[in-house]
Amino acid sequence: MSSKWSKFHFYEWIPMVVRLQSVKNEDWQTTRKSMLKTTLKFKYDTLEKWLVQNNYSSKSKVQTQHYVQALRRSGLID
């Protein structure tokens, strides 16, 4: 795992129901869509801001970790 992106790794395993509840959040979906076709730097900065805006809540941790996992699966990051 790339050390830079590892700051978004909070859980070893996220139950499917928790993941689904977290990613269905309307504000998160707006933020997620704002990152489409942007640079990795923009994505990274946006994820950092999202965590801060949400006081590092469990939900925001799940959302950002899930997003980073998707970036990894798509081969955009290590």
RARA-V145876 format. One record per residue. N is the residue number from 1. RES is the residue in one letter. SS is DSSP state (h for helix, s for strand, l for the rest). OMEGA is omega in whole degrees, 0 to 359 (NA if undefined). BURIAL is b if it has 9 or more other ideal C-beta (glycine too) atoms within 8 Angstrom, else e. Layout:
# RARA-V145876
<<N,RES,SS,OMEGA,BURIAL> <N,RES,SS,OMEGA,BURIAL>>
This chain:
# RARA-V145876
<<1,M,l,178,e> <2,S,l,184,e> <3,S,l,180,e> <4,K,l,183,e> <5,W,h,182,b> <6,S,h,178,e> <7,K,h,179,e> <8,F,h,178,b> <9,H,l,184,b> <10,F,l,187,e> <11,Y,l,175,e> <12,E,l,183,e> <13,W,l,179,e> <14,I,l,179,b> <15,P,l,183,e> <16,M,h,183,e> <17,V,h,178,e> <18,V,h,179,b> <19,R,h,181,b> <20,L,h,179,e> <21,Q,h,182,b> <22,S,h,186,b> <23,V,h,179,b> <24,K,l,180,e> <25,N,l,185,b> <26,E,h,179,e> <27,D,h,178,e> <28,W,h,180,b> <29,Q,h,177,b> <30,T,h,179,e> <31,T,h,180,b> <32,R,h,180,b> <33,K,h,179,e> <34,S,h,181,e> <35,M,l,179,b> <36,L,l,176,e> <37,K,l,175,e> <38,T,l,180,e> <39,T,l,176,e> <40,L,h,177,e> <41,K,h,179,e> <42,F,h,180,b> <43,K,h,181,b> <44,Y,h,180,b> <45,D,h,180,e> <46,T,h,178,b> <47,L,h,176,b> <48,E,h,180,e> <49,K,h,180,e> <50,W,h,178,b> <51,L,h,181,b> <52,V,h,181,e> <53,Q,h,182,e> <54,N,l,177,b> <55,N,l,179,e> <56,Y,l,178,e> <57,S,l,177,e> <58,S,h,181,e> <59,K,h,181,b> <60,S,h,176,b> <61,K,h,178,b> <62,V,h,182,b> <63,Q,h,182,b> <64,T,h,179,b> <65,Q,h,179,b> <66,H,h,179,b> <67,Y,h,180,b> <68,V,h,177,b> <69,Q,h,178,e> <70,A,h,176,e> <71,L,h,180,b> <72,R,h,179,b> <73,R,h,181,e> <74,S,l,175,e> <75,G,l,180,e> <76,L,l,176,e> <77,I,l,178,e> <78,D,l,NA,e>>
